[in-house]
Amino acid sequence: MSMTGGNRTPIQLMPAIYYDAVWAHSSSRIAVIQGGPVQAGAGVQTIQVIDLTTNGITPVFTSTINQLYQVSRLESAHTSDTLLFYATPAGSTTGVYTVDIGTQTITPIVAGWSPSFSSDDSMILFRGNATGDLFTLHISASVQTQITSKVVLGRPDFLP
């Protein structure tokens, strides 16, 4: 449905569980996580980008993420075709990752969870693994800064 209202348009995706969806940078695509939460070694989760401007629904990117489970908090960059999410590798701690839609490259960024891009995509706000404290990471400078020293509840997010 458009922001101005009107009729809802159903998106015909393959039957499955889609528990997280965001608009991609182009504003004509959505990104979804397909497959419910899974445990280490059991189940498959897929990140899929779907073009809504074609007749019907056309997947333009599909990546089944091997060795990662409990993929969550999918977010789209504001300035590029990049997605941000967090997941847990089998036998390791939860980490923040990016997906470049064009090159279909998944890149680990930092240990932590519940990430959010800043409006210019230069920084990531995330929760630390050990305490749940909030941190920022300046991506190009690789500078991490702790901004709280108390456990924070909920999903942190940058505001415009």
Secondary structure, 3 states (H helix, E strand, C coil): CECCECCCCCCCCCCCCEEEEEECCCCCEEEEEECCCCECCECCCEEEEEECCCCCCEEEEEEECCCEEEEEEEEECCCCCEEEEEEEECCCCCEEEEEECCCCEEEEEEECEEEEECCCCCEEEEECCCCCCEEEEECCCCEEEECCCCCCCCCCCCCC
